[in-house]
């Protein structure tokens, strides 16, 4: 079973996305866009994961949605294994990709000291549903995440006006997770 499980980079990316967002459902092209892979390869790997009973499907209209099978006996162990292999930045990146975040980065003490008890996360997004996913990551990694959430329009406006605090933040050392500055 394990040799079937980890034979593909596309499969690893799909599992990372699905296992870090177990409440979310995705269609094939959406997954392909989020992990930046070819839809036909994504579909092939999703079919294999379905045969292994790690993903389940649901039809809505003419769209077929995929979600992780939380009732699989392997779910808790695989979720833990994926979390450990990605680390905190990887888990954050996976969750942020599935959200509507345009830009995201880690700043503050965590950048220089990965064992810091908390981290500062800056996210540009017009959605605020990311907070629930971050709560789960906080619990999983035992770290406090201090979120700075700013809308896309507000970010652009502050960036144009060269707002002092934002400029200072953008020039500081950071770990870029998503998008461009």
Buried (B, 14 or more C-beta within 10 A) or exposed (E): EEEEBEEBEBBBBBBBBBBBBBEBBBBBEBBBBBBEBEBEBBBBBBEBBBEBEBBBBEEEEEEBBBBBBEEBEBBEEBBEBBBEEBEBBBBBBBBBBBBBBBBBBBBBEBBEEEEBEEBBBBBBBBEEEBEEBBEBBBEBBEBEBEBEBBBBEBBEEBBEEEBEEBEEBBEEEBBBBBBEB
